[in-house]
Amino acid sequence: MSNQTNRCKVAIIGSGNIGTDLMIKVLRQSKHLEMGAFVGIDPSSDGLARAARMGVPITAEGLDGLLRLENFKDIRIVFDATSAGAHAKHNEVLQAHGIRVIDLTPAAIGPFVIPAINLNDELDAPNINMVTCGGQATIPMVAAVSRVAKVHYAEIVASIASKSAGPGTRANIDEFTETTSSAIEKLGGATRGKAIIIMNPAEPPMIMRDTVFVLSELADREAIERSVESMAKTVQSYVPGYRLKQKVQFEEIPVDAPVNVPGLGKLSGLKTSIFLEVEGAAHYLPAYAGNLDIMTSAALACAERLAASGQIKG
């Protein structure tokens, strides 16, 4: 903890869109965190320039530069907003220094965490993984259905504006689908999960939209709808731009006309369709970049809870 402010000092590795937006959220919104360092590898990046103007210690020498900063010994949490490939090395080094890591890449080294579902269960994990933008937006809805009925299969389609997908996002497409699909099963409670991402080049850019299809056992439709609405409010508590686009849709799949589910065979039951929109807070990124805003908002919520819980030792 910082002796002067009694706040937990944090560093952010990655000076791109996600890292810069997260830095601004920490500076403007955080009750328990203090920026200790902002780290990049491009000396000319807008993120590093902005951090310097805002009085945040910076380095353009990556992780090695962070380790050499005078105040490195005071940093207790590091957010990694680089890439899945780079995160493995970053995590190994940071763990050796006893630093807690919040991973915004799809590396999935630590347990998957979605604040609305399981944050309290993973407060002692040395590394927590924020899944993916699509996972943060949609898996709470799968979990909401799972609270009411056994979910056989869940498929999510995350549609984002091409302009909101930077080089890191594009480089991690394979990891996105694999990580999100796995988390649909582990956190959402589905027997089988599938994830699809669509980058839409439309102009003006579209706000992030997500569709969730869930095939479950037959259940009380009103109970599912109440669960979905309750979960949406929980996510809204840390992502204000998160909302249901329309009422939950239901379709019964009869026993005599089952659908074929890859890996599970022919199944009947209740198909639930949920349509979402995520509008960004526009702290640094445009409002249409809800896919990036939900990641930074979820990561901030995790770090705030960690700092407030007493799990972080000075």
Disulfide bonds with the S-S distance in Angstrom:
none
